[in-house]
Amino acid sequence: MTDPRKDQPDQLKPLPDDWTRALAVVAHPDDLEYGCSAAVAAWTDAGREVAYVLATRGEAGIDTLEPARCGPLREREQRASAAVVGVSVVEFLDHADGVIEYGTALRRDIAAAIRRHRPELVVTLNHRDTWGGVAWNTPDHVAVGRATLDAAGDAGNRWIFPELVEQGLEPWDGVRWVAVAGSSSPTHAVDATPGLDRAVASLLEHRTYLEVLTEEDPETYARDFLTGFARTTGERFGGRPAVAFEVFPR
Ligand SMILES: [Zn+2]
């Protein structure tokens, strides 16, 4: 069996920082908090604008809570969680949790969001089949990650989804990078040191979800998970705790 890490660079490069607006597009509430909110905290500290777009409200995420009650609750938790890392714009595309379909409807909704926000950096979550060749990824993450990578191009082409232009959304061809958090083939990283405490606090805002997910004390769970990941990533980033991204330049 080949080691999937063999082809990876030994050291991760610093993520480019000559940009002012980022848009993060993910499937569910908590995806960004598990994935990269320490980096988001550092970006907003530096005066950059970051907005979140979620394909669903995570309404199918809690077995004991029916979707009609779960969706609004997880939306509130997501907004609180975003606020902890300096993000005040959180939008929901209202695709169906658990059964998000990759296709032109999803690409169009994400392309529309990119045209509204006009980011230079687009962030999404692992679009690959697995998490590091170990755990199978969920179809929602794969669909949204892939559609986001595709929509970064769609957003710049006036003849793809011409109905968006009719709605006043002019093409935006200014996306320079799509950065995928949680990828098993990372290329770049962001120093997690300044944002790590807020990343933990941000994940903790998903209280209802964490309470059903783990028997552990939620704060211990959130801190151990995020610091463990940041430390491992840091081994390839000069020893500093880090958040890794696979970057696709455009
Ligand atoms: Zn998710």
Residues whose N, C-alpha, C, O or C-beta is under 5 A from the ligand:
A	BS01	ZN	A27 H28 D31
